[in-house]
Amino acid sequence: MKSYKLRELNEIVGGILNDNDVNIEITSLAPPLKADEKALALALSEEELENLVKTKAKAALVPLGAGIESIATIEVERPRLAMMKLLHLFYEPSDFTIGIHPSAVIAPDVKLGQNVAIGPNVVIGKGCVIGNNTKILANTYIGKNVIIGDNCLFNAGCTIGDFAKIGNHVILQFNVSIAGDGFSFVTESPDNIEKARQDGEIKEGNKEQKIYKIPSVGSVEIGDDVEIGSNSCIDRGTIENTTVGAHTKIDNLVQIGHNCKIGSSCLIVSQVGIAGSCVIGDRVVIAGQVGMADHLEIGNDSIIMAKSGVTKSFPAKSIVIGQPAVPRKDFVKTLKTMKKAEELVNMFKKYQPLLESLQLNEDK
């Protein structure tokens, strides 16, 4: 069991320690109501601060200026940042053993770095390069000529297609798919989909015709320090690579289509679907269940709010919401207008009998 003195934890987070007993022993982290005498209570919100009067913990992590006197406290300016540092101390990493498991299948010309861990049933194709200290866990498939950097962690069940390039310190959660073929097809002559996009309507019945698959000869390139959540898919490019910039974090169940260019330090939340050939700038936040049409551009430092349906491009520093998505200020203006319209309708209903009686008098 891991154990730290309270003063040691304070040194790690750079906080202000309010207690004389700096040698309180801490073996875990917990919310105030679930913390025991050996736990550091994490009181990061007003509600959790109130719960400290009921906690069994002897010490708590609290926001700067909380002024708690009943127990020992570490006060910090950014509680979530401090919590992150402490969680790293108590985190238990996935089990792996340095070396190659006997059941792994690795092409003879694969180049493996130092301290690499290759788990059970891993398959690595010809021409691959695996960097130092990278861990590839059970049942992961890696195609041919894939380049993987140093200090990566691929959890169980990941699939990496041919020619992918993955940077350093990349984390793939369970069952991630990288560089599968893009969803790209064409017909012999224009069909209703193409006509509707051009004319805005469907004018005639669609004739039956064969749908041809467009093969993908590009791949996927992922920058350093990227994390991709479980069951997310990033399709390979048709000709050029699909790319994800450094430090970007992608949640579970995200679909990124072929030819997309995702910038650096983006946050893409669960169940987002980005159609092919979109360009996303740096530091863009895309909230949960957003859907984006193809060939759109989103400028740097923009926020796309949850469940938005994005059908057009937006410049840098945009905040958009709605279906179809519009600037947030326009969305709020529309809501106010709708509320005002409701008031007007109610007012009309109130005076409707009077108006009808006046009309009857005029008719006479």
C-alpha positions as CSV (number, residue, x, y, z in Angstrom):
1,M,0.0,0.0,0.0
2,K,1.3,3.4,-0.9
3,S,1.7,5.9,2.0
4,Y,2.7,9.5,2.2
5,K,3.2,12.1,4.9
6,L,0.8,15.1,4.7
7,R,3.8,17.4,4.4
8,E,5.1,15.3,1.4
9,L,1.8,15.7,-0.4
10,N,1.8,19.5,0.3
11,E,5.3,19.8,-1.2
12,I,4.0,18.0,-4.4
13,V,1.0,20.3,-4.9
14,G,2.7,23.5,-3.7
15,G,-0.1,24.3,-1.3
16,I,-0.4,26.0,2.1
17,L,-0.5,23.4,4.9
18,N,-2.7,24.5,7.8
19,D,-1.8,22.1,10.7
20,N,1.0,21.3,13.1
21,D,0.8,17.6,12.6
22,V,2.6,17.5,9.2
23,N,3.3,13.7,9.7
24,I,-0.3,12.6,9.2
25,E,-0.1,9.3,7.2
26,I,-2.2,9.3,4.0
27,T,-2.8,6.1,2.1
28,S,-5.7,7.0,-0.2
29,L,-7.8,9.8,-1.7
30,A,-11.6,10.0,-1.3
31,P,-14.6,12.3,-1.2
32,P,-15.2,13.7,2.3
33,L,-18.2,11.4,3.1
34,K,-16.3,8.3,2.0
35,A,-12.9,9.2,3.5
36,D,-11.5,7.3,6.5
37,E,-8.7,8.4,8.9
38,K,-6.0,7.4,6.4
39,A,-7.5,9.2,3.4
40,L,-7.0,12.7,2.2
41,A,-10.5,14.1,1.7
42,L,-10.9,15.9,-1.6
43,A,-13.2,18.9,-0.9
44,L,-13.1,20.7,-4.2
45,S,-16.7,22.2,-4.3
46,E,-18.9,24.1,-1.9
47,E,-21.0,20.9,-1.2
48,E,-17.8,18.9,-0.4
49,L,-16.5,21.6,1.9
50,E,-19.8,21.4,3.8
51,N,-19.4,17.6,4.1
52,L,-16.1,18.0,5.9
53,V,-18.0,18.4,9.2
54,K,-19.1,14.8,8.7
55,T,-15.8,13.3,7.5
56,K,-13.7,10.8,9.3
57,A,-10.6,12.1,7.5
58,K,-7.9,13.9,9.5
59,A,-6.9,16.1,6.5
60,A,-8.4,17.6,3.3
61,L,-7.4,19.2,0.1
62,V,-9.4,22.5,-0.2
63,P,-9.5,25.6,-2.4
64,L,-7.3,28.5,-1.4
65,G,-8.9,30.6,1.3
66,A,-11.5,28.0,2.4
67,G,-10.7,28.6,6.0
68,I,-11.5,25.2,7.4
69,E,-10.4,24.8,11.0
70,S,-11.9,21.5,12.1
71,I,-9.2,19.3,10.4
72,A,-5.8,19.7,8.8
73,T,-6.0,21.2,5.2
74,I,-3.8,21.8,2.2
75,E,-5.1,24.9,0.5
76,V,-4.4,25.2,-3.3
77,E,-5.2,27.8,-5.9
78,R,-6.2,25.2,-8.6
79,P,-7.8,22.2,-6.7
80,R,-8.3,20.0,-9.8
81,L,-4.7,20.5,-10.9
82,A,-3.6,19.5,-7.4
83,M,-5.9,16.5,-7.5
84,M,-4.4,15.4,-10.8
85,K,-0.9,15.5,-9.3
86,L,-2.0,13.4,-6.3
87,L,-3.9,10.9,-8.4
88,H,-0.7,10.2,-10.3
89,L,0.9,9.1,-7.0
90,F,-1.8,6.6,-6.2
91,Y,-2.6,5.4,-9.8
92,E,-2.0,1.8,-10.5
93,P,-0.9,1.3,-14.2
94,S,-2.1,-1.6,-16.4
95,D,-0.2,-4.9,-15.9
96,F,2.5,-5.6,-18.4
97,T,5.9,-7.3,-18.5
98,I,8.9,-6.0,-20.4
99,G,9.6,-8.3,-23.3
100,I,7.7,-10.2,-25.9
101,H,4.9,-12.6,-24.9
102,P,5.3,-16.1,-26.5
103,S,2.0,-15.8,-28.3
104,A,2.8,-12.5,-30.1
105,V,3.4,-12.7,-33.8
106,I,6.0,-10.2,-35.0
107,A,7.4,-9.8,-38.5
108,P,11.2,-10.6,-38.7
109,D,12.2,-7.1,-39.8
110,V,10.3,-5.2,-37.0
111,K,12.6,-2.8,-35.1
112,L,11.9,-2.8,-31.4
113,G,13.3,-0.1,-29.0
114,Q,14.5,-0.7,-25.5
115,N,12.2,-1.8,-22.6
116,V,9.3,-2.5,-24.9
117,A,6.4,-4.7,-23.7
118,I,4.5,-6.8,-26.2
119,G,1.5,-8.5,-24.8
120,P,-0.4,-11.8,-25.6
121,N,-1.7,-12.3,-29.1
122,V,-0.3,-9.0,-30.4
123,V,0.4,-9.0,-34.2
124,I,2.9,-6.6,-35.7
125,G,3.4,-6.4,-39.4
126,K,6.5,-6.1,-41.5
127,G,8.5,-2.9,-41.6
128,C,7.2,-1.5,-38.3
129,V,9.3,0.5,-35.9
130,I,8.4,0.6,-32.1
131,G,10.0,3.2,-29.9
132,N,11.6,2.9,-26.5
133,N,9.5,2.1,-23.4
134,T,6.3,1.6,-25.5
135,K,3.8,-0.9,-24.1
136,I,1.4,-2.8,-26.5
137,L,-1.1,-4.8,-24.6
138,A,-3.0,-7.9,-25.5
139,N,-4.8,-8.6,-28.8
140,T,-3.6,-5.4,-30.5
141,Y,-3.1,-5.6,-34.3
142,I,-0.5,-3.3,-36.0
143,G,-0.3,-3.4,-39.8
144,K,2.7,-3.0,-42.0
145,N,5.2,-0.1,-42.0
146,V,3.7,1.6,-38.9
147,I,6.0,3.9,-36.9
148,I,5.3,4.3,-33.2
149,G,7.2,6.6,-31.0
150,D,8.7,6.3,-27.4
151,N,6.7,5.9,-24.2
152,C,3.4,5.0,-25.8
153,L,0.7,2.9,-24.2
154,F,-1.7,0.9,-26.4
155,N,-4.4,-0.8,-24.3
156,A,-5.9,-4.1,-25.3
157,G,-7.7,-4.6,-28.5
158,C,-6.4,-1.7,-30.5
159,T,-6.1,-1.9,-34.3
160,I,-3.6,0.2,-36.3
161,G,-3.7,0.2,-40.1
162,D,-0.8,0.2,-42.5
163,F,1.6,3.1,-42.7
164,A,0.3,5.0,-39.7
165,K,2.7,7.3,-37.9
166,I,2.2,7.7,-34.1
167,G,4.2,10.1,-32.0
168,N,5.7,9.9,-28.5
169,H,3.7,9.6,-25.3
170,V,0.5,8.6,-27.1
171,I,-2.2,6.7,-25.2
172,L,-4.8,4.5,-27.0
173,Q,-7.5,3.2,-24.8
174,F,-9.3,-0.1,-25.4
175,N,-10.4,-1.0,-28.9
176,V,-9.3,2.1,-30.7
177,S,-9.2,1.9,-34.5
178,I,-6.6,3.9,-36.3
179,A,-6.2,4.1,-40.1
180,G,-9.1,1.9,-41.2
181,D,-10.5,2.7,-44.7
182,G,-12.5,5.9,-45.0
183,F,-16.3,6.0,-45.8
184,S,-15.8,7.1,-49.3
185,F,-17.9,6.0,-52.4
186,V,-18.9,7.2,-55.8
187,T,-21.6,6.3,-58.4
188,E,-21.4,6.3,-62.2
189,S,-23.7,9.4,-62.6
190,P,-24.9,12.0,-60.1
191,D,-27.4,10.5,-57.6
192,N,-30.0,12.2,-55.4
193,I,-27.4,12.9,-52.7
194,E,-25.3,15.0,-55.1
195,K,-28.3,16.7,-56.6
196,A,-29.8,17.6,-53.3
197,R,-26.6,19.2,-52.1
198,Q,-26.4,21.2,-55.3
199,D,-30.1,22.2,-55.7
200,G,-31.4,21.9,-52.1
201,E,-34.2,19.5,-53.1
202,I,-34.8,16.1,-54.7
203,K,-36.5,16.7,-58.0
204,E,-36.9,13.2,-59.3
205,G,-36.7,9.5,-58.3
206,N,-33.3,8.0,-57.9
207,K,-32.3,5.3,-60.3
208,E,-30.6,2.1,-59.1
209,Q,-26.9,2.1,-59.8
210,K,-23.8,0.5,-58.4
211,I,-21.9,2.3,-55.6
212,Y,-18.2,2.0,-56.0
213,K,-15.8,2.1,-53.1
214,I,-13.0,4.7,-53.2
215,P,-9.9,3.1,-51.8
216,S,-7.7,5.0,-49.2
217,V,-4.0,5.2,-50.0
218,G,-3.2,7.7,-47.3
219,S,-2.9,6.8,-43.7
220,V,-3.1,8.5,-40.3
221,E,-0.5,10.7,-38.5
222,I,-0.8,11.4,-34.8
223,G,1.3,13.9,-32.9
224,D,3.0,13.6,-29.5
225,D,1.1,13.4,-26.2
226,V,-2.3,12.5,-27.8
227,E,-4.8,10.4,-26.0
228,I,-7.6,8.6,-27.8
229,G,-10.6,7.1,-25.9
230,S,-12.1,3.6,-26.1
231,N,-13.9,2.5,-29.3
232,S,-13.0,5.7,-31.2
233,C,-12.1,5.5,-34.9
234,I,-9.8,7.7,-37.0
235,D,-10.1,6.8,-40.7
236,R,-7.1,6.9,-43.1
237,G,-6.9,9.6,-45.7
238,T,-8.0,9.0,-49.3
239,I,-4.7,10.4,-50.7
240,E,-3.1,12.5,-48.0
241,N,-2.9,11.5,-44.3
242,T,-5.6,12.2,-41.8
243,T,-3.8,14.1,-39.0
244,V,-4.2,14.7,-35.3
245,G,-2.1,17.5,-33.7
246,A,0.1,17.2,-30.6
247,H,-1.6,17.3,-27.1
248,T,-5.1,16.7,-28.5
249,K,-7.4,14.6,-26.3
250,I,-10.2,12.5,-27.8
251,D,-12.9,10.9,-25.7
252,N,-14.6,7.5,-26.2
253,L,-16.8,6.7,-29.2
254,V,-15.6,9.5,-31.4
255,Q,-15.5,9.2,-35.2
256,I,-13.0,11.2,-37.3
257,G,-13.5,10.8,-41.0
258,H,-10.9,10.5,-43.8
259,N,-8.7,13.5,-44.7
260,C,-9.5,15.4,-41.6
261,K,-6.9,17.7,-40.1
262,I,-7.3,18.1,-36.3
263,G,-5.2,20.8,-34.7
264,S,-3.1,20.7,-31.5
265,S,-4.4,20.8,-27.9
266,C,-8.0,20.2,-29.0
267,L,-10.6,18.5,-26.7
268,I,-13.1,16.3,-28.5
269,V,-15.8,14.8,-26.3
270,S,-17.7,11.5,-26.5
271,Q,-20.0,10.6,-29.5
272,V,-18.7,13.4,-31.7
273,G,-18.9,12.6,-35.4
274,I,-16.6,14.6,-37.8
275,A,-17.2,13.9,-41.5
276,G,-14.4,13.7,-44.0
277,S,-12.1,16.5,-45.0
278,C,-12.8,18.8,-42.1
279,V,-10.1,21.1,-40.8
280,I,-10.2,21.8,-37.1
281,G,-7.9,24.5,-35.7
282,D,-5.8,24.5,-32.6
283,R,-7.3,24.5,-29.0
284,V,-10.8,23.8,-30.3
285,V,-13.3,22.2,-27.9
286,I,-16.0,20.0,-29.5
287,A,-18.5,19.0,-26.9
288,G,-20.5,15.7,-26.7
289,Q,-22.7,14.4,-29.5
290,V,-21.7,17.2,-32.0
291,G,-22.2,16.2,-35.7
292,M,-20.1,17.9,-38.4
293,A,-20.8,17.9,-42.1
294,D,-17.8,17.3,-44.5
295,H,-15.3,19.9,-45.9
296,L,-15.9,22.4,-43.0
297,E,-13.3,24.6,-41.3
298,I,-13.4,25.5,-37.6
299,G,-11.0,28.3,-36.6
300,N,-8.6,28.3,-33.6
301,D,-9.8,28.6,-30.0
302,S,-13.5,27.9,-30.9
303,I,-16.1,26.0,-28.9
304,I,-18.8,23.9,-30.4
305,M,-21.4,23.2,-27.7
306,A,-23.0,19.9,-27.1
307,K,-25.4,18.3,-29.6
308,S,-24.7,21.0,-32.2
309,G,-25.3,20.1,-35.9
310,V,-22.5,22.0,-37.7
311,T,-23.4,22.6,-41.4
312,K,-21.0,25.5,-42.2
313,S,-17.6,26.8,-41.4
314,F,-16.8,29.2,-38.5
315,P,-13.9,31.5,-37.9
316,A,-11.5,31.6,-35.0
317,K,-12.8,32.1,-31.4
318,S,-16.4,31.2,-32.4
319,I,-18.8,29.8,-29.8
320,V,-21.6,28.0,-31.6
321,I,-24.7,26.0,-30.6
322,G,-27.8,24.6,-32.1
323,Q,-29.2,22.5,-35.1
324,P,-28.1,23.9,-37.4
325,A,-25.3,25.5,-35.4
326,V,-25.2,29.3,-35.1
327,P,-23.1,31.7,-33.0
328,R,-24.2,31.5,-29.4
329,K,-25.3,35.1,-29.2
330,D,-27.6,34.5,-32.2
331,F,-29.0,31.4,-30.5
332,V,-29.7,33.3,-27.3
333,K,-31.3,36.1,-29.3
334,T,-33.6,33.6,-31.0
335,L,-34.6,32.1,-27.6
336,K,-35.5,35.5,-26.3
337,T,-37.5,36.2,-29.5
338,M,-39.4,32.9,-29.1
339,K,-40.2,33.8,-25.4
340,K,-41.4,37.2,-26.5
341,A,-43.6,35.6,-29.2
342,E,-45.2,33.4,-26.6
343,E,-46.0,36.5,-24.5
344,L,-47.6,38.1,-27.6
345,V,-49.7,35.0,-28.3
346,N,-50.9,34.9,-24.8
347,M,-51.8,38.6,-24.9
348,F,-53.7,38.1,-28.2
349,K,-55.7,35.2,-26.7
350,K,-56.6,37.5,-23.7
351,Y,-58.0,40.2,-26.0
352,Q,-59.3,37.9,-28.7
353,P,-62.9,38.0,-27.5
354,L,-62.9,41.8,-27.5
355,L,-61.4,41.9,-31.0
356,E,-64.1,39.5,-32.2
357,S,-66.9,41.5,-30.7
358,L,-65.5,44.7,-32.3
359,Q,-65.4,42.9,-35.7
360,L,-69.0,41.8,-35.2
361,N,-70.1,45.4,-34.5
362,E,-68.3,46.6,-37.6
363,D,-70.0,43.9,-39.7
364,K,-73.4,45.1,-38.5
